[in-house]
Every structure is written in C-alpha cells, then in structure tokens.
Amino acid sequence: MTQISSQAQLELHTPAPHPMRLVGEGAAGNLPRPVPGPERWRILVVDGDADFSDYLVTQLRRHGHESIDVKRGTAALQAYEDVDLVLLDLELPDLDGLEVCRAIRAVSRVPVIIVTSRQSELDCVLGLQAGADDYVTKPYGLRELMARIEAVMRRAQWQPAAVKEICHGRLRVDVNSREVSVSGVEVALTRKEFDLLCLLASHPDTVIPRKQLLQQVWGDSWSRRTVDTHVSSLRGKLGDSGWIVTVRGVGFKLGNG
C-alpha cells in the first residue's frame, strides 16, 4: 500500500519530460475526473503540434467543454469569433503567436490564454502586452490549466459588455445584427464587406495594414486584388469614396464620407 501511494505522489509532482504530457496524468485509468459545475465553454486550441493539440482537446472534452483545434494562426483568426476562450501556442507554422494574439485583441474581447514552451520572463511580458489574459508554460499540470481557465472566465464575465454598435458620423454599424446604415438608410453588404468595414470602424483613427486586413478578414487568401475589390465595392455601396481612405504603402482607414 505504501509503494502504490508513493508512486501516485511521484506522478503528481514530477514534471513531464515532454511538453505533450501534462503533469498529473498517469495511465488512462488514472485521468482526473471532470469537475462538477454548470460552467461549460467552447474552447479553441491553437497549436502547431498535432499530437499535443489532439491530446489537450481530448482532456478538455473530458471536463465537459466543447473543444476544437486548429494548427495555423490564419485559421485561428477565422475561428476565434465562435468560441468563449482561446488557448494559443506561440510556435505556429505560419504566424508568430504574438502576432495572432495582437490581431485577435485588436477587434475582440474573447479571453486568450497563451500556452507555450517559451519560458523566459521577456516572452511572458510580451505575451501579456500583446493582450493575453494569462500565460502558461509547458509542461504544466492539467489541474492548474483548468483552474486558470476558470479564473480567466470569471474575470471575463465581470467585464462590461463589448461594444454592440459603432457610430461614426452618419455611419452606423450594428455588430450583433450585422446591419449597416448611412443617414438612416440601410446598406446591404456581403459577409466579407461587413467584416472589413467593422474592422476599420472599430479603429476609426488607425491605419490598418493591408496584411492585417487579409489575415483577419480572409485568412489564407493572400491577394492584393481581394482587398482592393472589396474596398471599391464598399465605397460604392456606402455612397461616398471618402468613407474608406487609402494610405499608400500602408493600408486603409475609416474616413468621414
């Protein structure tokens, strides 16, 4: 009996030799039971390591959460709008995780926890400055991760509601209903046109780089003509080319129409 107890204690306190193994996990039969509670969330796992990502998704589902995963930063920029929380690795095959975190935080209040093997203090500071709500280094304990998720979600639930309507002069953008009007007249936009306008309207005094527009609105569609075509279409539908200003060599910003 003493030997079994010591082995269990060793499993609980010995760091995992590989980031894929979470501290506190033993054989399949010894996995921690889901913690009872009413709060269940839809969680996006963004990690380029397919084995680790699959493993983490499985554990989150065992705890009652709905969990999905993507391997690339561009895919994360398309998927974060439909989730309650993002678990974001910094080592991604296409984009640096810090860039992905900044892009999400620029337009969304969805909680983001960085989960990474980068363990330096500088990396942690950069992650938090990029807009992350918490920073966890691999390897880590599953119980610790679940506790951090719950803490971040508690804080998020106490935050004021995100902006639901953007008004800029005669322009009105209803984020929830995805309706746009100019001087009280409704303007019919396609999904991508709305996403583009909403991104610009969320930062009316900021020039949004073309690359950021491509990443956040179109994901993997890297085409200069794509942005130009939609900007031209938006100007026509809004009735005035002044609503979207081109800043040569940089990108676009919202104008006054």
Summary of the structure (lengths in Angstrom):
residues: 257
radius of gyration: 21.6
end to end distance: 77.8
largest distance: 79.6
contacts: 728
relative contact order: 0.10
helix: 44%
strand: 20%
